[in-house]
Amino acid sequence: MKKIRRHYDTFTIAGFTYWDGCIVLDQLKIGKELSLVLEDENKFDAYAVAIYFGEHKLGYIPRGANREISKFLEMGYNDIFEVRINRITPEAEPEGQVGIIVYIKSAIKI
């Protein structure tokens, strides 16, 4: 049996405190799909990749984990990644409240 996705990385959303996380925290559930948006003109991080829940920006892929993903997005491979919530810890500090897992989707048709 062929895999439809493969684990790429797991981390906590960086900058959750500064964006819309607290506005939508009650709507976030384990398994919910999120999206990635390259911010190639971000003045603080040349490899910035924002994480969205619908229209709500939740934060970023942590610096140091974003370099490779940003390269794929920059080259137009926007549909290669599947991003899902894998942990919600409301009682944690905001920067540790939401964990995500990034998968690489298979290009092999099953």
Buried (B, 14 or more C-beta within 10 A) or exposed (E): EEEEBEEBBEBBBBBBEEBBBEEBBEEBEEEBEBEBBBBEEBEEBEBBBBBBBEEBBBBBBBBEBBEEBBEBBEEEEEEBBBBBBBBBEEEBEBBEBBBBBBBBBEEEEE
